[in-house]
């Protein structure tokens, strides 16, 4: 069952079957504190159980949050106000919030967090294993601010620095509580759209996920490049990004000009930034799209955690007004209005000298550059180069019109890449926008070869050697001329096929299955394939069904323990064949909670296995542990050439203890007092079943979570032997 992809959002009600038909892979529940804790200390557990069970019974995953406050959501328990928590009224809207700094409020909020940990800890294993994340909500709805608005009474204003301290305290508290409880549920935090908390979260909460509202609300917004970079750095770590589709963005007139094209562009933007769970309210789903194609595309790639088995490249040109390499200031004008340069320099220095995190500084610099200091003459000069594009002064807002305007500022400079990259995009292709019928997903952006577009693969997707693979190319069928896909077949650059257009004015997906594709950058400019056809608009490339024809090594290994040394994991390389490019091996020992075991003193999440050693013994166990073991064989450039994984349970601590019990029964003569003791025998049977369950969980399902749960139960009986044996 997929973990990442499209999730429903809110509370399950009417329209659930329509959402399942997308298909959604999970449901992100939005509960309310008021409905959970109906009076002080009285929790309505069925409120959570009934909804969560609906999702699990439908065969989908679960994430959830519990709102504590927000505009027009009525999430704050009335009894908090009755017991002295101040009501904070907003100017203009009249919305009411609790005063978060109230001592009683803070005490009760911490009790709420404790209840969530206890609730999760007491769930049946079958239910808990389907809950993937919990997002801690601290202020208004799931946002990273205390209020939406300004309090009437200024006494209740909370400064940015005080609020950041407040958030971090509870984020740390909940993270530690969930870790201490051994929960397999990922904590999700909102790091704020200005980046004020993203670096702190990455560094201080090592396994947490993130909510990134800007990414799920719109695409092509100024500052996205800097914002994305932090989340891209987490690709391959198991730390994901999610957020919800929300109005006004998904419902504003510009979005509704082409909901399908907008949705597809946004979801490709999300995927390239490690955003892999879109929480979709039914109301937006019902009003937004004509079909589910964009959602199904998102589901296809969301569980990849980086391009490892498939990839895509969404083709687009979005001229960046901030790009001084493509558009030198001496030719197109300064970014900053020259008459305001001195004032800008002073404001810039103030930002750089502040103690704000680097991500927040970059956000503030982008806002500063797009304020009254912005030189609009530069923008219009650049716009003159692209007569088919529409220019409007960039605005640092996720709520901008991404459909009808084609320029940005510190945005994503070019294609949305997911394992496929274009060489020198701006000199080998020409962009176009809003192509084709608006009632389908393709065409918000396209590129035309000028005269030839070159592409290369991420090495982990297609490296050196011969491959069998499928390349899908989506193009606009306009005119009756031809285009070609070119690749290296081992001896020459050849065409995979000449495609003749038939002027249907529709987007067509052309598939090429190639059994002698040679990777490793053998075409011009160290690229892997190219496309010609300088009158054809292309919008999407995909690669899938990849098989390495030169698999010189068949990777394999075995795992074991040595009697008398329960601390060690023994691995033996049982691979067949050879590959001279291999220079190193790495071993990842992942526990059921997602963390990695390494020997004391190791600073990486992996253990180096000397390539000359047939086996390795790793000292890392302090108790019986179920592990998912990944071994990688790499070349000198740290590129993974081969990998193999297996699940195993290491139960020697308990096996030795069990054998000692057996000896106590039989030595020096059978101990009748023990062997006739029913309670003792029942405990022995229970102990045995725990160990057997762990073995079966690995043997039948490679299920380290269930295996660890049973091993931990056996360990509990061992460490408390005086009560059982």
C-alpha positions as CSV (number, residue, x, y, z in Angstrom):
1,X,0.0,0.0,0.0
2,X,1.4,3.4,-1.0
3,X,2.2,5.8,1.8
4,X,2.5,9.0,-0.2
5,X,0.2,10.5,-2.8
6,X,-3.2,12.2,-2.8
7,X,-4.9,12.3,0.6
8,X,-8.4,13.3,1.4
9,X,-8.7,16.2,3.9
10,X,-11.0,17.1,6.7
11,X,-13.7,14.8,8.1
12,X,-15.0,11.8,6.1
13,X,-18.5,12.5,4.9
14,X,-20.4,12.6,1.6
15,X,-18.1,12.3,-1.4
16,X,-15.8,9.7,0.2
17,X,-16.5,7.2,-2.6
18,X,-15.7,9.8,-5.2
19,X,-12.4,10.5,-3.5
20,X,-11.6,6.8,-3.3
21,X,-12.0,6.6,-7.0
22,X,-9.1,9.1,-7.7
23,X,-7.7,6.9,-6.0
24,X,-6.6,8.6,-2.8
25,X,-4.0,6.7,-0.9
26,X,-4.8,8.2,2.5
27,X,-6.9,10.7,4.5
28,X,-5.6,13.7,6.4
29,X,-8.1,14.2,9.3
30,X,-8.7,17.6,10.8
31,X,-10.1,17.1,14.3
32,X,-11.0,19.8,16.8
33,X,-9.9,20.1,20.4
34,X,-13.4,21.2,21.4
35,X,-14.9,18.0,20.0
36,X,-12.2,15.7,21.5
37,X,-12.0,17.1,25.1
38,X,-15.6,17.9,25.7
39,X,-14.9,19.0,29.3
40,X,-11.8,19.3,31.3
41,X,-10.1,15.9,31.3
42,X,-12.9,14.1,29.5
43,X,-11.8,12.9,26.1
44,X,-14.2,11.5,23.5
45,X,-12.0,8.8,22.0
46,X,-14.8,7.5,19.7
47,X,-14.6,10.9,17.9
48,X,-11.1,9.8,16.7
49,X,-11.8,6.1,16.4
50,X,-14.9,6.3,14.3
51,X,-13.3,8.5,11.6
52,X,-9.9,6.7,11.6
53,X,-11.5,3.3,11.3
54,X,-13.5,4.5,8.2
55,X,-10.2,5.2,6.4
56,X,-8.5,2.0,7.5
57,X,-11.4,-0.1,6.6
58,X,-11.3,1.5,3.1
59,X,-7.7,0.3,2.8
60,X,-6.0,3.8,3.0
61,X,-3.4,5.4,5.2
62,X,-4.1,8.0,7.9
63,X,-2.6,11.3,8.9
64,X,-4.2,13.7,11.3
65,X,-4.0,17.0,13.2
66,X,-6.1,18.5,16.0
67,X,-7.0,22.2,15.6
68,X,-6.9,24.3,18.7
69,X,-8.1,27.6,17.3
70,X,-8.8,29.4,14.1
71,X,-11.2,31.8,12.3
72,X,-14.7,30.5,12.0
73,X,-13.8,26.9,12.9
74,X,-15.0,26.8,16.5
75,X,-12.1,24.6,17.6
76,X,-11.3,26.0,21.1
77,X,-13.1,24.3,24.0
78,X,-15.5,26.7,25.8
79,X,-14.5,25.4,29.2
80,X,-11.0,26.9,28.7
81,X,-12.6,30.4,28.6
82,X,-14.9,29.5,31.5
83,X,-11.8,28.5,33.5
84,X,-10.0,31.8,32.9
85,X,-8.3,31.8,29.5
86,X,-8.6,35.2,27.9
87,X,-10.7,35.6,24.8
88,X,-8.6,37.5,22.2
89,X,-10.9,39.4,19.7
90,X,-9.5,40.4,16.3
91,X,-9.9,43.7,14.7
92,X,-12.2,43.9,11.7
93,X,-13.2,40.2,11.6
94,X,-14.3,39.9,15.3
95,X,-12.8,36.3,15.3
96,X,-12.0,35.0,18.8
97,X,-8.9,33.1,19.8
98,X,-7.5,31.9,23.2
99,X,-4.6,33.7,24.7
100,X,-1.9,31.1,24.2
101,X,0.4,32.5,26.9
102,X,-2.2,31.9,29.6
103,X,-0.7,29.6,32.2
104,X,-3.8,27.4,32.5
105,X,-4.1,27.2,28.7
106,X,-0.5,26.0,28.4
107,X,-1.0,23.4,31.0
108,X,-4.1,22.0,29.3
109,X,-2.5,22.1,25.9
110,X,0.4,20.0,27.2
111,X,-2.1,17.5,28.6
112,X,-3.7,17.4,25.1
113,X,-0.4,16.5,23.6
114,X,0.2,13.8,26.2
115,X,-3.3,12.4,25.4
116,X,-2.4,12.1,21.7
117,X,0.8,10.1,22.6
118,X,-1.1,7.8,24.9
119,X,-3.9,7.4,22.4
120,X,-1.5,6.3,19.7
121,X,0.5,4.1,22.1
122,X,-2.7,2.1,23.0
123,X,-3.9,1.5,19.5
124,X,-3.9,-2.1,18.1
125,X,-0.8,-2.7,16.0
126,X,-2.9,-3.2,12.8
127,X,-4.4,0.3,13.3
128,X,-1.2,2.0,14.4
129,X,0.7,0.7,11.4
130,X,-1.6,2.6,9.0
131,X,-1.1,6.0,10.7
132,X,1.8,7.6,9.0
133,X,1.9,11.1,10.6
134,X,0.6,13.5,13.1
135,X,0.9,17.3,12.5
136,X,1.2,19.3,15.7
137,X,-1.0,22.5,15.5
138,X,-0.1,25.2,17.9
139,X,-1.8,28.4,16.7
140,X,-4.6,29.2,14.3
141,X,-5.6,26.2,12.3
142,X,-2.5,24.5,11.1
143,X,-0.6,27.7,10.4
144,X,2.6,28.9,12.0
145,X,1.0,32.1,13.4
146,X,-1.0,32.7,16.6
147,X,-3.8,34.7,15.0
148,X,-5.3,35.5,11.7
149,X,-5.6,39.2,12.3
150,X,-4.6,41.8,14.9
151,X,-6.0,41.7,18.5
152,X,-8.3,44.6,19.5
153,X,-6.4,44.6,22.9
154,X,-2.7,45.1,22.2
155,X,-1.9,43.3,25.5
156,X,-2.5,40.1,23.7
157,X,-0.1,40.7,20.8
158,X,2.6,38.0,20.7
159,X,5.9,39.0,19.1
160,X,7.4,36.9,16.3
161,X,10.4,35.9,18.5
162,X,8.1,35.0,21.4
163,X,5.9,33.0,19.2
164,X,8.8,31.2,17.6
165,X,10.1,30.2,21.0
166,X,6.6,29.1,22.0
167,X,6.3,26.9,18.9
168,X,9.7,25.3,19.2
169,X,9.0,24.4,22.8
170,X,5.9,22.4,22.0
171,X,7.3,21.0,18.8
172,X,10.3,19.7,20.7
173,X,8.1,18.4,23.5
174,X,5.9,16.4,21.2
175,X,8.8,15.1,19.1
176,X,10.6,13.8,22.2
177,X,7.4,12.3,23.6
178,X,6.7,10.4,20.4
179,X,10.3,9.2,20.2
180,X,10.3,8.1,23.8
181,X,7.1,6.2,23.2
182,X,8.6,4.4,20.2
183,X,5.8,5.4,17.9
184,X,6.2,4.7,14.2
185,X,4.2,7.8,13.4
186,X,6.1,10.8,11.9
187,X,5.7,14.1,13.6
188,X,4.9,16.9,11.1
189,X,5.6,20.6,11.9
190,X,4.7,23.8,10.0
191,X,8.1,25.6,9.6
192,X,6.4,28.8,8.4
193,X,6.2,30.0,4.8
194,X,8.9,32.6,5.5
195,X,11.4,29.8,6.3
196,X,11.8,31.0,9.9
197,X,11.7,27.5,11.3
198,X,12.7,25.2,8.5
199,X,16.4,25.0,9.3
200,X,15.8,24.6,13.0
201,X,13.4,21.7,12.3
202,X,15.8,19.9,10.0
203,X,18.6,20.2,12.6
204,X,16.8,19.6,15.8
205,X,14.0,17.2,15.0
206,X,15.9,14.6,12.9
207,X,13.0,12.5,11.6
208,X,10.2,15.1,11.5
209,X,8.2,15.9,8.3
210,X,7.1,19.3,7.2
211,X,4.0,21.1,6.1
212,X,4.7,23.5,3.2
213,X,1.7,25.6,2.5
214,X,3.2,27.7,-0.3
215,X,4.0,24.7,-2.4
216,X,0.5,23.2,-2.2
217,X,-1.3,26.5,-2.8
218,X,0.3,27.7,-6.0
219,X,3.2,27.4,-8.4
220,X,5.6,29.8,-10.1
221,X,5.8,32.2,-7.2
222,X,8.8,34.5,-6.4
223,X,11.1,33.0,-3.8
224,X,10.2,29.4,-4.6
225,X,13.8,28.5,-5.6
226,X,15.2,29.3,-2.2
227,X,12.2,27.8,-0.4
228,X,12.4,24.5,-2.3
229,X,16.1,24.1,-1.7
230,X,15.7,23.1,1.9
231,X,13.1,20.4,1.2
232,X,15.1,19.1,-1.8
233,X,18.0,18.5,0.6
234,X,15.8,15.9,2.4
235,X,15.2,13.7,-0.7
236,X,16.2,10.2,0.1
237,X,16.1,10.7,3.9
238,X,12.5,9.5,4.5
239,X,11.6,13.1,5.6
240,X,8.7,14.3,3.4
241,X,6.8,17.5,2.8
242,X,3.0,17.8,2.6
243,X,0.3,20.5,2.6
244,X,-3.3,21.1,1.7
245,X,-5.0,22.4,-1.4
246,X,-6.8,25.5,-0.3
247,X,-8.8,28.4,-1.4
248,X,-8.6,31.2,-2.5
249,X,-5.8,29.8,-4.8
250,X,-7.6,26.8,-6.1
251,X,-10.8,28.7,-6.5
252,X,-9.8,32.1,-7.8
253,X,-10.7,33.1,-11.4
254,X,-7.2,32.6,-12.9
255,X,-7.0,29.1,-11.5
256,X,-10.4,28.3,-12.9
257,X,-9.3,29.4,-16.4
258,X,-7.9,25.9,-16.6
259,X,-8.1,23.8,-13.4
260,X,-6.6,20.7,-15.0
261,X,-3.5,22.5,-16.4
262,X,-3.0,24.4,-13.2
263,X,-3.4,21.3,-11.0
264,X,-0.9,19.3,-13.1
265,X,1.7,22.2,-13.1
266,X,1.3,22.6,-9.4
267,X,1.7,18.8,-8.7
268,X,4.8,18.6,-10.9
269,X,6.2,21.6,-9.0
270,X,5.5,19.8,-5.7
271,X,7.2,16.6,-6.7
272,X,10.4,18.2,-7.8
273,X,10.6,19.8,-4.3
274,X,10.1,16.5,-2.3
275,X,6.5,17.4,-1.6
276,X,4.8,14.1,-1.7
277,X,1.4,14.3,0.1
278,X,-1.3,16.6,-1.1
279,X,-4.2,16.8,1.3
280,X,-7.3,17.5,-0.8
281,X,-10.6,18.6,0.7
282,X,-13.7,17.1,-1.1
283,X,-15.1,20.6,-1.8
284,X,-12.1,21.6,-3.8
285,X,-11.8,18.3,-5.5
286,X,-15.5,18.5,-6.6
287,X,-15.2,22.0,-7.9
288,X,-11.7,21.9,-9.4
289,X,-11.0,19.3,-12.1
290,X,-12.6,17.6,-15.1
291,X,-10.6,14.3,-14.6
292,X,-8.2,12.6,-12.2
293,X,-5.2,12.5,-14.5
294,X,-3.1,15.0,-12.6
295,X,-3.8,13.2,-9.3
296,X,-2.9,9.8,-10.7
297,X,0.3,11.2,-12.1
298,X,1.2,12.6,-8.6
299,X,0.4,9.2,-7.0
300,X,2.7,7.5,-9.5
301,X,5.8,9.4,-8.4
302,X,5.0,10.4,-4.8
303,X,6.3,7.2,-3.2
304,X,9.7,7.3,-5.1
305,X,11.6,9.3,-2.4
306,X,13.8,10.6,-5.3
307,X,14.0,9.3,-8.8
308,X,15.2,5.7,-8.4
309,X,12.9,3.6,-10.6
310,X,11.2,6.2,-12.8
311,X,11.5,9.9,-13.6
312,X,10.0,12.8,-15.4
313,X,10.8,16.2,-16.8
314,X,8.0,18.8,-17.0
315,X,9.2,21.2,-19.7
316,X,8.8,24.9,-19.1
317,X,10.4,28.3,-19.5
318,X,9.7,30.9,-16.8
319,X,12.1,33.8,-17.3
320,X,13.5,34.9,-13.9
321,X,13.8,38.7,-13.6
322,X,16.4,38.0,-10.9
323,X,18.6,36.0,-13.3
324,X,21.6,38.2,-14.0
325,X,23.4,35.5,-15.9
326,X,20.7,35.0,-18.6
327,X,19.8,38.7,-18.4
328,X,22.9,40.8,-17.5
329,X,22.2,44.0,-15.6
330,X,24.3,46.0,-18.1
331,X,22.0,44.9,-20.9
332,X,18.6,44.9,-19.3
333,X,18.9,47.2,-16.3
334,X,19.6,46.8,-12.6
335,X,17.3,44.7,-10.4
336,X,17.1,47.6,-8.0
337,X,16.0,51.0,-9.2
338,X,19.2,53.0,-9.3
339,X,17.6,56.0,-7.6
340,X,16.8,53.8,-4.6
341,X,20.0,51.8,-4.4
342,X,21.4,53.6,-1.3
343,X,18.2,53.0,0.7
344,X,18.0,49.4,-0.5
345,X,21.6,48.8,0.5
346,X,20.8,50.0,4.0
347,X,17.7,47.8,4.3
348,X,19.6,44.8,2.9
349,X,22.4,45.3,5.5
350,X,19.8,45.3,8.2
351,X,18.4,41.9,7.0
352,X,21.9,40.4,6.8
353,X,22.9,41.6,10.2
354,X,19.8,40.3,11.9
355,X,19.8,37.0,13.8
356,X,17.0,35.6,11.6
357,X,17.6,32.1,10.1
358,X,19.2,32.1,6.7
359,X,16.0,30.9,5.0
360,X,14.0,33.7,6.5
361,X,16.7,36.2,5.5
362,X,16.4,35.0,1.9
363,X,12.6,35.4,2.0
364,X,12.9,38.9,3.4
365,X,15.5,39.8,0.7
366,X,13.1,38.7,-2.0
367,X,10.3,40.7,-0.5
368,X,12.7,43.7,-0.2
369,X,13.8,43.5,-3.9
370,X,10.2,43.3,-5.1
371,X,9.0,46.3,-2.9
372,X,9.3,49.9,-4.0
373,X,13.0,49.3,-4.7
374,X,12.2,47.1,-7.7
375,X,13.3,48.4,-11.1
376,X,10.3,47.7,-13.3
377,X,12.2,48.9,-16.4
378,X,14.3,45.7,-16.2
379,X,11.2,43.6,-16.2
380,X,9.7,45.3,-19.3
381,X,13.1,45.1,-21.1
382,X,13.2,41.3,-20.5
383,X,9.6,40.9,-21.4
384,X,10.3,42.4,-24.8
385,X,12.3,39.2,-25.6
386,X,9.3,37.0,-25.2
387,X,6.3,38.4,-27.2
388,X,4.2,35.3,-26.6
389,X,4.6,35.6,-22.8
390,X,2.6,37.8,-20.5
391,X,4.4,40.1,-18.1
392,X,3.3,41.5,-14.8
393,X,5.6,42.9,-12.0
394,X,6.3,39.9,-9.8
395,X,4.7,39.9,-6.4
396,X,6.0,37.9,-3.4
397,X,2.7,36.2,-2.8
398,X,1.6,32.6,-3.2
399,X,-1.8,34.0,-4.2
400,X,-0.6,35.4,-7.5
401,X,-2.0,34.6,-10.9
402,X,0.4,31.7,-11.9
403,X,-1.7,30.8,-15.0
404,X,-1.8,34.0,-17.0
405,X,1.6,35.5,-16.2
406,X,4.8,33.9,-17.2
407,X,7.7,35.5,-15.3
408,X,9.0,35.1,-11.8
409,X,11.7,36.2,-9.4
410,X,14.0,33.7,-7.6
411,X,11.5,31.1,-8.8
412,X,12.2,27.7,-10.3
413,X,14.5,28.5,-13.2
414,X,13.3,26.2,-15.9
415,X,12.0,22.7,-16.0
416,X,10.5,20.7,-13.1
417,X,13.1,17.9,-12.9
418,X,12.6,14.5,-11.3
419,X,15.5,12.4,-12.5
420,X,15.6,13.9,-16.0
421,X,17.5,17.1,-16.7
422,X,17.9,19.3,-19.8
423,X,21.3,20.6,-21.0
424,X,21.5,24.4,-21.4
425,X,17.8,24.8,-21.7
426,X,17.8,28.5,-22.5
427,X,20.1,28.1,-25.5
428,X,18.5,24.9,-27.0
429,X,14.8,25.4,-26.7
430,X,12.1,28.1,-26.9
431,X,9.2,28.3,-24.4
432,X,5.5,28.7,-24.9
433,X,2.5,28.9,-22.6
434,X,-1.2,28.0,-22.4
435,X,-1.2,25.6,-25.3
436,X,-4.1,23.4,-26.3
437,X,-7.5,22.6,-24.8
438,X,-7.9,23.8,-21.3
439,X,-10.0,20.8,-20.3
440,X,-6.9,18.5,-20.0
441,X,-3.8,18.5,-18.0
442,X,-1.1,19.3,-20.5
443,X,0.0,22.6,-22.0
444,X,0.4,25.2,-19.3
445,X,4.1,25.2,-20.4
446,X,5.9,23.7,-23.4
447,X,9.3,23.8,-25.0
448,X,10.2,23.6,-28.7
449,X,13.7,22.4,-29.8
450,X,16.0,25.2,-31.1
451,X,17.2,23.2,-33.0
452,X,17.8,20.2,-30.7
453,X,17.1,19.6,-27.0
454,X,19.5,17.5,-25.0
455,X,18.7,15.6,-21.8
456,X,20.5,13.5,-19.3
457,X,19.5,11.2,-16.5
458,X,20.4,11.2,-12.8
459,X,23.0,8.4,-12.4
460,X,20.9,6.6,-9.8
461,X,18.2,6.3,-12.5
462,X,20.2,5.5,-15.7
463,X,24.0,5.3,-15.4
464,X,26.7,4.0,-17.6
465,X,26.0,0.8,-19.6
466,X,23.3,-0.7,-21.7
467,X,19.6,-0.5,-20.7
468,X,16.1,-1.5,-21.7
469,X,13.7,1.3,-20.9
470,X,10.6,3.1,-22.0
471,X,10.6,6.8,-22.8
472,X,7.2,8.6,-23.0
473,X,7.1,11.9,-24.8
474,X,4.0,14.2,-24.7
475,X,3.8,16.6,-27.6
476,X,1.2,18.9,-29.2
477,X,0.0,17.5,-32.5
478,X,-0.1,20.6,-34.6
479,X,0.9,20.6,-38.2
480,X,2.0,17.6,-40.4
481,X,5.8,17.7,-40.1
482,X,8.0,15.3,-38.1
483,X,10.1,15.0,-34.9
484,X,12.7,12.4,-33.7
485,X,14.0,11.0,-30.4
486,X,17.7,10.3,-30.5
487,X,19.9,8.0,-28.3
488,X,23.2,6.1,-28.4
489,X,22.8,2.4,-29.2
490,X,26.3,1.4,-28.3
491,X,28.0,2.3,-31.6
492,X,26.2,5.3,-33.0
493,X,23.6,8.1,-32.3
494,X,20.3,6.7,-33.8
495,X,16.7,7.7,-33.9
496,X,14.2,5.7,-31.8
497,X,11.6,6.6,-34.4
498,X,10.4,9.4,-36.6
499,X,7.0,10.7,-35.6
500,X,4.8,12.3,-38.2
501,X,2.2,14.7,-36.8
502,X,-1.4,14.6,-38.1
503,X,-2.6,18.1,-37.0
504,X,-5.3,17.0,-34.5
505,X,-4.4,19.9,-32.2
506,X,-4.4,17.6,-29.2
507,X,-1.7,16.4,-26.9
508,X,-0.4,12.9,-27.7
509,X,1.8,10.6,-25.6
510,X,4.3,8.8,-27.8
511,X,6.0,5.8,-26.2
512,X,9.4,4.4,-27.2
513,X,10.6,1.1,-25.7
514,X,14.3,0.8,-26.4
515,X,16.3,-2.4,-25.7
516,X,19.8,-1.0,-26.5
517,X,19.8,2.4,-24.8
518,X,23.3,3.3,-23.7
519,X,23.6,5.7,-20.8
520,X,26.6,7.5,-19.3
521,X,26.5,10.8,-21.3
522,X,27.5,9.4,-24.7
523,X,25.7,12.1,-26.8
524,X,26.8,15.6,-27.4
525,X,27.5,17.7,-24.2
526,X,27.6,14.5,-22.1
527,X,23.9,13.9,-22.5
528,X,21.9,10.7,-22.8
529,X,19.2,11.5,-25.4
530,X,17.9,14.4,-27.5
531,X,14.8,15.5,-29.4
532,X,14.6,17.3,-32.7
533,X,11.6,18.9,-34.5
534,X,11.8,22.7,-34.3
535,X,8.1,23.3,-34.9
536,X,6.8,20.9,-32.3
537,X,5.8,21.8,-28.7
538,X,6.8,19.3,-26.1
539,X,5.4,19.4,-22.5
540,X,6.5,16.2,-20.6
541,X,9.1,13.4,-20.7
542,X,8.9,10.2,-18.6
543,X,11.2,7.2,-18.2
544,X,10.1,3.9,-16.7
545,X,10.5,0.1,-16.9
546,X,14.3,0.5,-16.6
547,X,16.5,-2.7,-16.7
548,X,20.3,-2.7,-16.7
549,X,21.4,-5.1,-19.5
550,X,24.9,-5.1,-18.1
551,X,24.1,-6.2,-14.6
552,X,27.6,-7.7,-14.0
553,X,26.9,-8.3,-10.3
554,X,23.9,-10.0,-8.9
555,X,23.9,-8.5,-5.4
556,X,23.1,-10.5,-2.3
557,X,24.0,-11.0,1.3
558,X,23.0,-13.0,4.4
559,X,22.6,-11.8,8.0
560,X,23.2,-13.8,11.2
561,X,24.5,-13.7,14.8
562,X,27.2,-15.6,16.6
563,X,26.2,-17.4,19.8
564,X,27.6,-15.6,22.8
565,X,27.9,-12.3,21.0
566,X,24.3,-10.9,20.9
567,X,25.6,-7.3,20.4
568,X,26.7,-8.0,16.9
569,X,25.1,-8.2,13.5
570,X,27.0,-10.4,11.0
571,X,26.7,-9.9,7.3
572,X,28.2,-12.0,4.5
573,X,28.4,-10.9,0.9
574,X,26.9,-13.8,-1.2
575,X,26.8,-11.8,-4.5
576,X,27.6,-13.6,-7.8
577,X,29.4,-12.1,-10.7
578,X,31.6,-9.0,-10.5
579,X,31.9,-5.4,-11.5
580,X,35.2,-3.6,-11.5
581,X,33.6,-0.2,-11.0
582,X,32.7,-1.1,-7.4
583,X,35.0,0.5,-4.9
584,X,33.0,0.4,-1.7
585,X,30.0,-0.9,0.2
586,X,27.7,0.7,2.7
587,X,25.4,-0.9,5.2
588,X,22.2,0.8,6.5
589,X,20.6,-0.8,9.6
590,X,17.1,0.7,9.9
591,X,15.0,0.1,13.0
592,X,11.2,-0.2,12.9
593,X,10.9,3.5,14.0
594,X,12.9,4.7,11.0
595,X,16.1,5.4,12.8
596,X,19.5,3.9,12.0
597,X,21.8,1.8,14.2
598,X,25.6,2.4,13.9
599,X,28.5,1.5,16.2
600,X,29.5,4.0,18.8
601,X,31.6,6.8,17.3
602,X,30.1,6.4,13.8
603,X,29.0,9.8,12.5
604,X,27.1,8.7,9.4
605,X,23.8,6.8,9.2
606,X,25.6,3.9,7.5
607,X,28.5,1.6,8.2
608,X,31.3,1.2,5.7
609,X,32.0,-2.4,4.7
610,X,35.5,-2.8,3.3
611,X,35.2,-4.0,-0.3
612,X,37.9,-6.6,0.3
613,X,36.1,-8.3,3.2
614,X,33.7,-11.1,2.5
615,X,31.9,-10.5,5.8
616,X,31.5,-7.9,8.5
617,X,30.5,-8.0,12.2
618,X,28.8,-4.8,13.4
619,X,28.6,-4.1,17.1
620,X,25.4,-2.1,17.5
621,X,22.8,-4.1,19.4
622,X,21.8,-3.5,23.1
623,X,18.7,-5.6,22.9
624,X,16.9,-7.8,20.4
625,X,16.0,-5.8,17.4
626,X,14.2,-6.2,14.0
627,X,16.1,-4.5,11.2
628,X,15.6,-3.6,7.6
629,X,19.1,-3.9,6.2
630,X,20.2,-2.2,3.0
631,X,23.6,-2.9,1.5
632,X,24.8,-0.7,-1.4
633,X,27.7,-1.3,-3.7
634,X,29.1,2.1,-5.0
635,X,31.7,3.4,-7.3
636,X,34.5,5.9,-6.6
637,X,32.1,8.8,-7.2
638,X,29.7,7.5,-4.5
639,X,27.1,6.5,-7.1
640,X,25.1,3.5,-6.0
641,X,25.6,0.8,-8.7
642,X,23.7,-2.0,-6.9
643,X,21.7,-2.5,-3.8
644,X,20.0,-5.3,-1.9
645,X,17.8,-5.2,1.1
646,X,16.3,-7.7,3.5
647,X,14.5,-7.8,6.8
648,X,15.8,-9.8,9.8
649,X,15.1,-10.2,13.5
650,X,18.1,-10.5,15.8
651,X,16.9,-12.3,18.9
652,X,20.0,-13.7,20.5
653,X,19.6,-11.9,23.8
654,X,16.2,-13.6,24.3
655,X,17.3,-16.9,22.7
656,X,20.2,-17.2,25.2
657,X,17.9,-16.3,28.1
658,X,15.3,-18.9,26.9
659,X,18.0,-21.5,26.7
660,X,19.2,-20.6,30.3
661,X,15.6,-21.2,31.5
662,X,15.7,-24.6,29.8
663,X,18.9,-25.5,31.6
664,X,17.3,-24.4,34.9
665,X,14.5,-26.9,34.3
666,X,16.9,-29.8,33.6
667,X,20.0,-29.2,35.7
668,X,21.2,-31.1,37.7
669,X,18.0,-33.1,37.6
670,X,14.6,-32.1,36.3
671,X,13.2,-29.4,38.5
672,X,9.7,-30.6,39.3
673,X,8.8,-27.3,41.1
674,X,9.3,-25.5,37.9
675,X,8.0,-28.0,35.3
676,X,4.8,-28.5,37.2
677,X,4.1,-24.8,37.8
678,X,1.3,-23.8,35.4
679,X,2.0,-20.0,35.7
680,X,5.6,-20.7,34.8
681,X,4.7,-22.8,31.8
682,X,2.2,-20.3,30.6
683,X,4.8,-17.6,30.8
684,X,7.3,-19.8,28.9
685,X,4.6,-20.3,26.2
686,X,3.9,-16.6,26.0
687,X,7.6,-15.9,25.8
688,X,8.0,-18.4,23.0
689,X,5.1,-17.1,21.1
690,X,6.5,-13.6,21.2
691,X,9.8,-14.8,19.7
692,X,7.9,-17.0,17.1
693,X,5.7,-14.1,16.1
694,X,8.8,-12.0,15.5
695,X,10.3,-14.7,13.2
696,X,7.0,-15.1,11.3
697,X,6.6,-11.3,10.8
698,X,9.9,-11.3,9.1
699,X,9.5,-14.5,7.2
700,X,6.1,-13.9,5.8
701,X,5.9,-10.1,5.4
702,X,9.4,-8.6,6.1
703,X,7.4,-6.6,8.7
704,X,10.0,-5.1,11.1
705,X,7.4,-3.1,13.0
706,X,5.4,-6.2,14.1
707,X,8.6,-8.1,14.7
708,X,10.0,-5.4,16.9
709,X,6.8,-5.2,18.9
710,X,7.0,-8.9,19.7
711,X,10.7,-8.7,20.4
712,X,10.1,-5.8,22.8
713,X,7.4,-7.8,24.6
714,X,9.8,-10.7,25.0
715,X,12.5,-8.4,26.2
716,X,10.1,-6.9,28.8
717,X,9.5,-10.4,30.1
718,X,13.2,-11.1,30.3
719,X,14.1,-7.9,32.1
720,X,11.3,-8.5,34.5
721,X,11.9,-12.2,34.8
722,X,11.2,-12.2,38.6
723,X,7.5,-11.6,37.8
724,X,7.2,-14.3,35.1
725,X,9.8,-17.1,35.7
